[in-house]
């Protein structure tokens, strides 16, 4: 049996500096993040490693056992080996070599290395311990999930494993908290292992087998988990697996749209009240309009989608915690391979149905560069929540009082977007991203009950990232958009002056109120037409005329390039003179609006054209900014914008011409 060669005892004293940096390393699915959350709670912040797209969670903690020492814990990406040619492995190696640290931290070799293992899968996990020993860093090995191992009859000899590795070994459970106090009190005892390990991969694997055989024991039935086998046969089956995936994802989306409606309504009411309160405090004028219509409306337009974002990440984290997502990726891999995508892309594309920004960010986990770029470029084709108000408006106009047809049309919008994304991936992977994809290496973790605390912390973290990444930019865009739509202001026309004079000559009656309301509407529409945004719309209208759009629709489309969700409110201002899109009379005014020649703004052909355009167009500047950052430059963001605009314009033109020819 090949055991380690004993080296002279390390003379390195226990770490006693005022601050120490501890890197947390481990394979995927070993409960590393759960353990990290158990140690630091909500004190962690998300950062990036400079020059990479890899996330890091960093926490500055002072444990009660060591009140004079600040521990800086860094949760490294989960990897199977430090020697793989993937970004996650390279990041981990560079951190252990002292070459990089997360943004905001000083680059230096970590003071200690916490290697986390899964007690239920110890032999495979020991390989990364062998690689870590060669780094000659002070180490502590944490055997996590000891509660799960105990339930399965698995026994791990803590002392014998420590002797074999030559460094402290702690048995614990990040889920239940067992052994956490012992781990915290042992952080200062990390030492450089006084044993060695083979340097070649094959030698490390044989070495891991020998150690596992000497420190662990398990009943024979552990390797014959019949329930897991039965579930895997169903979830990975070519037919049952796909059916299960569709059913689970349908339930997930139903919960997102059903449950998120309540907090979205509360947020809408709160921002409406805040706007009214601020509006009463500030006298009428430019500052009043900026705060109410620019700042508060801009923030509210972003925050209102936060419940759907958070609920999506919460449900996905629950599914990941059960071990199902790995099975779903395995099943989807078969379906996506013909289009040049791997199963790794399914979570980012799924996330993009809430918002393309977190979906694009989630593509960081895709190991193959070409797959990752293809996923980033097609993610905005997935119908995000910001498109929903536009879909609702146009589908209601097309199919009034026909809920069954509305539901079918709504579903087809999602199908069209996904189909366009798959076609685009197929095209790009055979041209600009041509090359053989890396085979999908995927571990099927054990089925578990997810840790609710870790799920909540992850949801909180991702929601905060969304607000930081998108909220500030959308706020700035909303302010600029408000300014362009509000200035320059024009004087009162003769018609407006006449209406106000007629109202003033009357007593305070409903007729006088109606005249004043009519005057306000005419003035607002005149201001909108002659504003900078309206002038741009008039200039650009010939470009969109082949799609059936007049000046007012052109302004709405152009405004949507800042953020899709502003289309409905922009149309409300253009047509009804108000941005209160919750008012049924406003939506009715939009639906029945007329052009200068008396024809309807939203004819059947125009509505179909506009619906197809919004399904396919990349109308979101924040998404383009994130694409440029994640893909590695503005050339990719420009390609994404140009291609999606071309596809959307061409498809909308064809639809408009076909519906017009059919006499609609």
DAFEN-V301327 format. One record per pair of residues at least 12 apart in sequence whose C-alpha atoms are under 6 Angstrom apart, sorted by the first residue. I is the first residue (numbers start at 0). J is the second residue. If there is no record, write none. Layout:
# DAFEN-V301327
I_J / I_J
This chain:
# DAFEN-V301327
3_194 / 3_195 / 4_194 / 4_195 / 5_194 / 6_193 / 6_194 / 8_193 / 13_187 / 13_188 / 14_187 / 17_68 / 18_68 / 18_69 / 18_70 / 19_70 / 19_110 / 20_71 / 20_109 / 20_110 / 21_71 / 21_72 / 21_109 / 21_110 / 21_111 / 21_112 / 22_72 / 22_73 / 22_112 / 23_73 / 23_74 / 23_75 / 23_113 / 24_75 / 24_114 / 25_77 / 25_114 / 25_115 / 26_77 / 26_78 / 26_79 / 27_77 / 27_78 / 29_116 / 29_117 / 33_173 / 33_453 / 34_173 / 37_173 / 42_58 / 43_57 / 43_58 / 44_56 / 44_57 / 47_101 / 47_102 / 48_101 / 48_102 / 55_74 / 56_73 / 56_74 / 57_72 / 57_73 / 58_71 / 58_72 / 59_71 / 64_184 / 80_127 / 85_366 / 95_108 / 96_108 / 111_137 / 111_138 / 112_138 / 113_138 / 113_139 / 113_140 / 114_140 / 114_141 / 115_141 / 116_142 / 116_143 / 117_142 / 117_143 / 117_144 / 118_142 / 118_143 / 118_144 / 118_145 / 118_148 / 119_148 / 122_207 / 122_211 / 125_207 / 126_203 / 129_196 / 135_191 / 136_191 / 137_189 / 137_190 / 137_191 / 138_189 / 138_190 / 138_191 / 139_167 / 139_168 / 139_189 / 140_168 / 141_168 / 141_169 / 142_170 / 143_171 / 143_172 / 144_172 / 145_171 / 145_172 / 152_217 / 153_216 / 153_217 / 154_215 / 154_216 / 155_214 / 155_215 / 156_214 / 159_214 / 160_214 / 165_192 / 165_193 / 165_194 / 166_192 / 235_330 / 255_307 / 259_306 / 259_307 / 263_303 / 266_303 / 270_299 / 274_291 / 293_477 / 293_478 / 293_481 / 297_474 / 297_477 / 298_474 / 301_470 / 308_353 / 309_458 / 309_462 / 312_458 / 313_458 / 316_454 / 317_449 / 320_449 / 321_446 / 321_447 / 321_448 / 321_449 / 322_444 / 322_446 / 325_443 / 328_342 / 338_421 / 338_424 / 338_425 / 339_425 / 339_428 / 340_370 / 343_365 / 347_361 / 347_362 / 348_378 / 351_381 / 352_381 / 352_382 / 352_383 / 353_383 / 353_384 / 354_383 / 355_378 / 355_379 / 356_622 / 359_375 / 369_432 / 373_424 / 376_639 / 377_420 / 380_416 / 380_420 / 380_615 / 381_416 / 381_417 / 382_413 / 385_563 / 385_564 / 416_614 / 483_531 / 483_532 / 484_530 / 484_532 / 486_530 / 487_530 / 488_526 / 489_526 / 495_518 / 498_514 / 498_518 / 499_515 / 502_514 / 520_576 / 523_576 / 524_573 / 524_576 / 536_550 / 536_553 / 536_554 / 537_550 / 540_553 / 546_652 / 546_655 / 547_605 / 555_569 / 555_570 / 559_618 / 560_618 / 560_619 / 561_619 / 561_620 / 562_619 / 563_618 / 603_663 / 604_655 / 604_658 / 604_659 / 608_651 / 608_654 / 608_655 / 611_651 / 612_647 / 612_651 / 615_647 / 616_643 / 616_644 / 616_647 / 617_640 / 617_643 / 623_636
